[in-house]
Amino acid sequence: MRHKKAAPNRSFRVSDQIQRDLSELVRGLKDPRIGLLTINSVDITPDYAHAQVYFSLLVGDSAACEEALNEAAGFLRNGLFKRLQIHTVPTLHFHFDRTTERAAEINTLIRQANSMRALDSDDKPI
């Protein structure tokens, strides 16, 4: 008997659905350590056992927020059980995503470099 292979984009659909559902579920958490956050992405292992959840934070302490989310991971997973139509709901692991923070730092450095270059070119005689 041949097993039907799962559609290759199924894991993308599942991780996308988990991302949307978690965004709603997190809003219902009452922990004051959890600031204003965005779920950026969800990476699921092929066996659906674990999901790495990456978030960015607009307001709040990233380390405290990450700790609070990981403490609430079981509660959030329970909420996903009720919403998702899949056999295995992954264990959630939350990580602060520094991508936005790094992008802002790089933009600042580029602006500084460009302003220095403009100053240098203004000093040189034509």
C-alpha positions as CSV (number, residue, x, y, z in Angstrom):
1,M,0.0,0.0,0.0
2,R,1.4,3.4,-1.0
3,H,1.0,6.3,1.3
4,K,-0.3,9.5,-0.3
5,K,2.4,12.1,0.1
6,A,1.2,15.3,1.8
7,A,1.0,18.4,-0.4
8,P,4.3,20.3,-0.1
9,N,2.6,23.6,0.8
10,R,0.6,22.0,3.6
11,S,3.2,22.9,6.3
12,F,3.2,26.5,5.0
13,R,-0.6,26.6,5.3
14,V,-0.5,25.2,8.8
15,S,2.2,27.5,10.0
16,D,0.4,30.5,8.4
17,Q,-2.8,29.4,10.2
18,I,-0.9,29.0,13.5
19,Q,0.6,32.5,13.1
20,R,-2.9,34.0,12.6
21,D,-4.5,32.1,15.5
22,L,-1.6,32.9,17.8
23,S,-1.9,36.6,17.0
24,E,-5.5,36.5,18.2
25,L,-4.8,34.2,21.2
26,V,-1.9,36.3,22.5
27,R,-4.1,39.4,22.7
28,G,-6.2,37.5,25.3
29,L,-3.3,37.0,27.7
30,K,-3.4,39.1,30.8
31,D,0.4,38.9,31.7
32,P,1.7,42.5,32.1
33,R,5.1,41.3,30.8
34,I,3.6,40.8,27.3
35,G,3.8,44.0,25.5
36,L,2.4,45.1,22.1
37,L,3.8,42.4,19.8
38,T,3.6,41.0,16.3
39,I,4.0,37.3,15.4
40,N,6.5,37.5,12.5
41,S,6.8,33.9,11.5
42,V,6.2,30.3,12.6
43,D,8.6,27.5,11.6
44,I,7.2,24.0,12.1
45,T,9.2,20.7,12.2
46,P,8.3,18.2,9.5
47,D,6.6,16.0,12.1
48,Y,4.6,18.9,13.5
49,A,5.9,18.2,16.9
50,H,7.5,21.7,17.5
51,A,7.0,25.2,16.2
52,Q,9.5,28.0,16.6
53,V,7.5,31.2,16.9
54,Y,9.3,34.5,16.1
55,F,7.8,37.8,17.4
56,S,8.8,41.4,17.4
57,L,7.9,43.9,20.1
58,L,6.7,47.4,19.7
59,V,6.4,48.2,23.4
60,G,7.9,46.3,26.3
61,D,10.9,44.3,27.5
62,S,11.8,41.6,24.9
63,A,13.4,39.2,27.4
64,A,10.5,39.4,29.9
65,C,8.0,39.1,27.1
66,E,9.7,36.0,25.6
67,E,9.7,34.4,29.1
68,A,6.0,35.1,29.6
69,L,5.1,33.8,26.2
70,N,7.0,30.6,26.8
71,E,5.3,30.2,30.2
72,A,2.0,30.6,28.5
73,A,2.9,28.2,25.6
74,G,0.9,25.4,27.0
75,F,-2.2,27.5,27.4
76,L,-1.7,28.9,23.9
77,R,-1.2,25.4,22.5
78,N,-4.5,24.4,24.1
79,G,-6.2,27.3,22.3
80,L,-4.8,26.1,19.0
81,F,-6.1,22.6,19.7
82,K,-9.6,24.0,19.7
83,R,-9.1,26.0,16.5
84,L,-6.9,23.8,14.3
85,Q,-8.2,20.8,12.3
86,I,-4.9,18.9,12.5
87,H,-3.9,15.7,14.3
88,T,-0.8,17.0,16.0
89,V,-0.6,20.6,17.4
90,P,3.0,21.5,17.9
91,T,4.7,22.4,21.1
92,L,5.4,26.2,20.9
93,H,8.8,27.8,21.5
94,F,8.8,31.6,21.4
95,H,11.8,33.7,20.3
96,F,12.3,37.4,20.1
97,D,13.0,38.3,16.5
98,R,15.7,41.0,16.2
99,T,15.2,41.5,12.4
100,T,13.3,44.8,12.7
101,E,15.7,46.1,15.4
102,R,18.7,45.2,13.2
103,A,17.1,46.8,10.1
104,A,16.6,50.1,12.0
105,E,20.2,50.0,13.2
106,I,21.5,49.4,9.6
107,N,19.3,52.3,8.3
108,T,20.8,54.6,10.9
109,L,24.3,53.6,9.9
110,I,23.6,54.1,6.2
111,R,22.1,57.6,7.0
112,Q,25.2,58.5,9.0
113,A,27.5,57.2,6.3
114,N,25.6,59.2,3.6
115,S,25.7,62.4,5.7
116,M,29.4,62.0,6.3
117,R,30.0,61.5,2.5
118,A,27.9,64.6,1.8
119,L,30.0,66.6,4.3
120,D,33.3,65.3,2.7
121,S,32.1,66.3,-0.8
122,D,31.1,69.8,0.4
123,D,34.7,70.4,1.8
124,K,36.4,69.6,-1.5
125,P,37.0,72.5,-3.9
126,I,35.5,72.1,-7.4
